[in-house]
Amino acid sequence: MFDLRKPAFLPLSRVNRAVAAALAVFVLTLAGGRAFAQDTPSGPAAAPAEAPPPAAPAEASEAKPAAPEEATKVEAAPPAPPAPCPEVAPPAPPAPPPGPTVEWKAQSKGGFIMTSGNSQATNVNFGVNGSRKEGNNKLELLAGVAYGRTKNLVATTDAAGVIQSLDRQSVVSTNNWATKGRYDRFLSENNIAYASTQWAGDKIAGKTLFGGGQAGYSRQVRKDKWNLVLAELGYDFSYERYVQQSNKTIDPVTIHSARLLVGETLSLTPATGLTASVEALLNLNHETKAINAKTGFTGVDAFHDTRINGKLGISTNLFKKLALGLTFTVKYDQNPAPRPVPSVVVGAPAGTPISFPAPPAYFSWESADKVDTLTEVNLLYSFF
């Protein structure tokens, strides 16, 4: 065995020494590289681990299954994002309570009478009424008009009373109109506060305009399927303007009265109904400008100008909206208006001022009749 520490026994040239040194360095380097590769993966031997081969296709994966951990990392899908919460629509607001029922009523009526021959007369009348009720409020409106003319046979005589000629003179026999509006406030089912206004005219009765207002309390005394009984107590204000006469001026009159009324609506059958009412107006004030029908002078005391209005009617349905009605009205006036002067006077020249005579025997003619009646037969048509 050679001892390298003894150069005398093995002489080497420079070239040999260089080769030996290079060989030693190579051996040492190879041994050191292997040890470093085991301690540190970044060595030359670990270079392939830095860039792993691309994932194999599905066929390759089936042919060579990966390790459990590697398969989980490669094949596991990423967790799905949480599903968004569904949008919940806000709750619908509560429905408002139903409003009060609105009840409409509307009706018209009309009549016509015409005669010829011995009696020659024409009369027409027309009226409408309607109401609207909503909850505790009710409004009612009505209007009517009646007009008639009559051709009366008039005789003209001479001074001895012998008839010289006969002729027909046309005179107005009916001329009246009326309107009314009324508001009812139901305090409860059977207790009502009311207010109304009414205006009318009746020239044949000596009144060009009369009317006013009313207010008071109404009580439904009885209400069932067949009956409706009303009782009313209130106040009435009336204004009356009279037909003027050629020989004197008649002042308008204002009257303050207590009002009483009793009314009944009765259903005789489902198609036939009956109505009846009585109204009394008792004057409370002293009427300074009113002409007293008993004395002919101005001044009427309290409770001496009582007015009573009565009405009775019956109607029956002919068809769905058409009915036949019969109505009878009576009016009493304790102190009637002054009677208008007749428009036709036989024996007087045209344009001659006419007035009632002063003697007491004729005095009763200066005031209109205390009682007026009206009988109507009408066809009634209901719109609602």
Buried (B, 14 or more C-beta within 10 A) or exposed (E): EEEEEEEEEEEEEEEEEEEEEEEEEEEEEEEEEEEEBEEEEEBEBEEEEEEEEEEEEEEEBEEEEBEEEEEEEEEEEEEEEEEEEEEEEEEEEEEEEEEEEEEEEBBBBBBEEEEEEEEBBBBBBBBBBBBBBEEEEBEBBBBBBBBBBBBBEBEEEEEEEEEEEEEEEBBEBBBBBBBBBBBBEBEEEEEBBBBBBBBBBBBBBBBBBBBBBBBBEBEBBEEEEEEBBBBBEBEBBBBBBBBEBEEEEBEEBBBBBBBBBBBBBBBEEEEBBBBBBBBBBBBBEEBEEBBBBEEBEBEBEEEBBBBBBBBBBBBBBEEEEEBBBEBBBBBBBBBBBBBBBEEEEEEEEEEEEEEBEEEEEEBEEBBBEEEBEBEBEBBBBEEE
